[in-house]
Amino acid sequence: MSRLVSTTKGIGSHDGETVALLDVDAPDLGEALRAGYDVADIAAATVRERIPLAQVELRPTIPRPSKIWAVGFAYAAHRSEVGRTEHPDEPHIFLKAPSSVIASGQAIRFPRVASEHVDYEGELAVVVGRRATDVEVGDAMSHVAGYTICNDVSARDVQKGLVPGRGADVSAAKSFDTFTPMGPCLSTLDEFDDPGDLHLQTWVDGELRQDARTSDLIHPVGPLISYLSRQTTLEPGDVVMTGTPAGVGHPQGRYLRSGSEVRIAIEGIGTLVNRCA
C-alpha cells in the first residue's frame, strides 16, 4: 500500500526519492488516525504536491501518541546478555512518556541528572489503527495500522537505581525528553512479505551492534496487542514498542557519548538516524 510520513507540511507518502503530500485534513498521522481515518483512505488521498525527499522535514511518525507501551526482555538472546534467567508467560511491559518522542534526524539530548549511562535499543514499533479493547489474538492484527522504528533510549543508572536519592524507575529512565526517536515512516502491513519476520539492525558510530529478526520475539505482535488490549484500551495512534534484541551497550559498559550516531534499520520500513548531543 504505502510508506506514510508525517512532515512539517502535512501527511505524505514516500517512495524513497520523493514525498507526495496528500490531501488529508489532519496535520500528522497520529491526528488522522485519531480522527477516524483508515490507513487505506490516507494512502488513497489526492496528491496535492510532490517534493524531493531531501527537501522535506520529517516529523516523528506519530508526533504525540496518547500512549506508548514498551516491552522489556523481549528476545531470548537479550534476556541472556543481561542475566535474566526467569521465563514468565506474560510480557514485561511499561509506559514511556509521549513527550519523549522525536523525529529521525533530531538530536538525542542527555539529561543533566543522568548523562553518563545512556544506552540505545533498536526496536520494531507497532502503530494502532483501530480502537482495541479485550481483542482476541486472531483479531489483533486487524487493529494495526502499520509498523515504524523506535529507539528506546535508556538512562541505565536511573533504571537501576544508581542515582543518589532516586529509586530504580524504568519508565522514568526511558521518558526523558528526546528518549524516543521514531521514524522515518509508517509502513502498512502489505509492504511486507512476512510482517512477522523482519530484519532489524542497529549501528553505533558505524559499528553493527544489533542484528536480529523479529520472528525471534518471545511475544509476537498479534499476541502482544491482544495482551495489552486486556490491560487498557488501545486507541488509534497509540504506539507499542515490541522490545530490543541482544547487543545493547550496558552489559559491556559501552554507553552513548556526545556525538555518537545511532542508526536503526528494519527491512520494509527504512532507517532511523539520530545523533547524540
Beta strands, then each sheet from edge to edge (+ up, - down):
strand 1: 3-7
strand 2: 10-14
strand 3: 18-22
strand 4: 47-52
strand 5: 68-72
strand 6: 92-96
strand 7: 101-103
strand 8: 118-119
strand 9: 122-128
strand 10: 144-151
strand 11: 154-155
strand 12: 180-187
strand 13: 199-204
strand 14: 207-213
strand 15: 239-241
strand 16: 261-266
strand 17: 270-275
sheet 1: 4+ 3- 2+ 1- 12+ 7+
sheet 2: 4+ 3- 2+ 1- 12+ 10- 9+ 15- 5- 6+
sheet 3: 8+ 11-
sheet 4: 14+ 13- 16+ 17-
end
